[in-house]
Amino acid sequence: MGRFTHNLSTFFSMMEDNGFTVRHMQYYDKDEYQDLVKESDYDSLARMAESVEQCNVVLGNGEYEQTVLVMYSGDDYCDYVPIPDWSFKINKPDAVSGVIDFIRRDID
């Protein structure tokens, strides 16, 4: 397991605490997207995301979805929570931002 893989696992767990589950985890391989979600264990999902270096993860709560880009850059500050970009809906809570801010409090 990588140095910051636990933080990504924590992110998935905290998103579940906010009512979101991982629906899809995809990466682009050659000419098609590969869906990586075969397990519900957050440590396994975090290791899979780390192994492909960059992937999209779709999280949903029944009402709406948020998609996060998981990307490892090699920079410790960026990789502490390796989510440089995510989607959100206007007039809906941005759960991703809140969870990332909470996890980053340890280093800011």
Residue pairs with C-beta under 8 A, 6 or more apart in sequence:
1 43
1 46
1 47
1 50
2 47
2 50
2 72
3 76
3 79
4 76
4 79
4 80
4 81
4 82
5 43
5 46
5 47
5 50
6 43
6 46
7 80
7 81
7 82
7 103
8 45
8 46
8 49
8 50
8 70
8 81
8 82
8 83
9 42
9 43
9 45
9 46
10 42
10 103
11 81
11 83
11 99
11 100
11 103
12 22
12 42
12 45
12 46
13 42
14 99
14 102
14 103
15 21
15 22
15 59
15 95
15 96
15 99
16 42
18 61
18 95
18 98
18 99
19 61
19 62
19 95
20 59
20 60
20 61
20 66
20 95
21 59
21 60
21 61
22 37
22 40
22 45
22 57
22 58
22 59
23 37
23 58
23 59
23 60
23 65
24 35
24 37
24 56
24 57
24 58
25 35
25 36
25 37
25 45
25 48
25 49
25 55
25 56
25 57
25 58
26 33
26 34
26 35
26 36
26 55
26 56
26 57
26 58
27 33
27 34
27 36
27 52
27 54
27 55
27 56
28 34
36 45
36 48
36 49
36 52
36 55
37 45
39 45
39 48
45 57
48 55
49 55
49 57
49 70
49 82
50 72
50 82
53 71
53 72
54 69
54 70
54 71
54 72
55 69
55 70
56 67
56 68
56 69
56 70
57 67
57 68
57 70
58 65
58 66
58 67
59 65
59 66
59 67
59 68
59 95
59 96
60 66
61 95
63 92
64 89
64 92
65 87
66 86
66 87
66 88
66 89
66 94
66 95
66 96
67 86
67 87
68 83
68 85
68 86
68 87
68 96
69 83
69 84
69 85
69 86
70 82
70 83
71 82
71 83
71 84
72 79
72 82
73 79
73 82
73 84
77 107
78 84
80 103
80 104
80 107
81 100
81 103
81 104
83 96
83 100
86 96
86 97
88 94
88 96
88 97
